[in-house]
Amino acid sequence: MISEFCIRRPVATLLMSFALVLGGIFAYKFLPVAALPSAEFPVVNVSAQLPGASPETMATSVATPLIKQFATIAGIDSISTSNSLGQTSIAIQFVLNRDIDAAAADVQAAIARTQKSLPPEMTAPPSYRKVNPADAPILLMSLVSDTVPLTDLDAFAENVISPSLSTIDGVAQVSIFGQQKYAVRIQIDPTALAARGISIDQLQAAIASANSNTPLGVLKNNKQQLTITANTQLTDAAGFSNLIIATKNGHPVRLGEVTRVVDSVQTTTTASWYDGTRAIIMAVQRQPDANTVDVVDKVKAMLPSFQDQMPARPRSSCSTTARPRSARPSTTCSSRCC
């Protein structure tokens, strides 16, 4: 029947063939590029940080209370945890028919219930994110500079580049490796402390109370009431060094006299390099239904816009390494983006 129709209606056959060709050309632009079929696993990853804590402390004081709460969530297939110096990572995999958004809401509620059981020294609560373990990064970017400190590059990556790239259609998340968050490190001199009769607990309490962000008091009269506030936050090693921690024999004892205060980073045991140079590495992951090549092109097109927002110091650069999920070899390109 089809052959007879094509023979008797050559014009209609030609028009249908032309329509099929146009439809194929139009659909070709929307074909996803991936080495493997799209498979989304309902996995939620929870991470927590307690700077300076040993892996054993992270396991007993942070991971254990969280896991006890997570175990009450329905539909969990497995829970795995990894503890390192100052960091805990918990991967919660749910059954395949579990809705990932509902599972993430249950995880968030469990984290909120665990807050009171976690160490009070934790500067930030545990965070969670929905991940797909089968989806590898499609683009790696490195921030390197000869003059800008790594702490400034890390702040720029976290506060500017990562939020901007996360708004691109098709980008699932932007991860940062080799983080160098700024922090002030205080190295205690036990001999100096003992000579002045100051214990470590007294030293810790003095630092915490002097660097608090609580209201100082209240001024009020019959008509109004004003809260007295002051910015007492110390931001660098020089400010901490001049901090008065005690008074002995009528003389103030400053922190710099009994300790060594230095400008440093939160974690000194992690680092990343690009081409033999210390760098901040950013990994871009795509959404399961996004076109890999299209997402990479959009990310690269946005990189030059970060040039004017970079800290005002010369000779900074950003390099990108594309890793498309296809059988083709990876390509490398560089651009003066930051």
C-alpha positions, 0 to 999 in steps of 0.5 A: 500500500505504501509503495502504491501510494508513493508511485501514484502520488509522487508530489505528496511523497516528495513533500512528505520526504522533505518534511521528514528531512526538516523534522530530522534537522530540527530534532538534531539540535535537541539530541543530548550528548552523553556516553551513558543513558540518563539514570537518576539515583535518589541520593542526598549527600550531607557534609559537616565541618568542625575545623581541627577535629580528628576523624575519630571525633568527627565520627563519634560527635558529628556523624553518629548523631546525624546517622541516628536521625537519618535512620528514622527516615523511610525509604533509605536503601543505604547510608555510608559515611566518610570522616577526615580531619575536620570534615564528615561526608554522609551519603544517603541512598534511597530506594529508586521509587523514592521522590528525591525532593521529598527525601531531601526535605526529610533529610533537612528536617533530620538535620534540624532535629540533630542541631542540639546534639552536635558540638557547640564549636561547629561554626556552621550547621551541616549542609545537604545537596541532591546528587547523582553519583553516576553524573561526573563533572563536564567542565573543570575550571582552575583559578590561578594568579601570581599576585592575588592570594589563594584566599581571595581567589577562593572567596571570589569563586564561592561568592561570585563565580559559583552562584553565577554559573549555578543560574545557567540553564542545565547546570546542576551544581558547581563544586569547589576543590582545594578550598582556601577559606581565610582563617586566623590561626593561633599557635599557643606558647605553653611556657608563656601561658604558664609564666603568666598563670593563664590556662588554655580554657581561660584563653579560649573563653577570652577569645570567644567573648572578645569576638562575639556579635551580641548587643552591648546593652540598651538605652531607653527613656520614656519615649524610645528604646535603643539597642547598643551594638558595636562591630567587635569582630576581628578580621585579621591576625593583627587585630587578634594579636592586640586582643587583651585576654587577661590582666596580671599585676595591673598589666594587660596581657595581649594575645600576641604575647603568649601565642603566635597569631598568623593569617592562614586558611581553615584547612591546611591539609587540602590543596589543588594544583593546575599545571604545577601551580597552586590553584582553586579548582571548580567542577561544573555538573550538568542536570540529567536532561541537559545537553552537555555541549550546550551547557559547556558553551554557555559556561564558557560564554559567561567566563569573560564577564567575571573579568571586571569583578576580579580583585583589582590585582593584575596577572590573574587567569582562569583556565577551563578543561572541558570533559564532555561525556562522549567518546571524544577525547577531552579538549583544553582551552584557556581564556583571560576570564579572571 
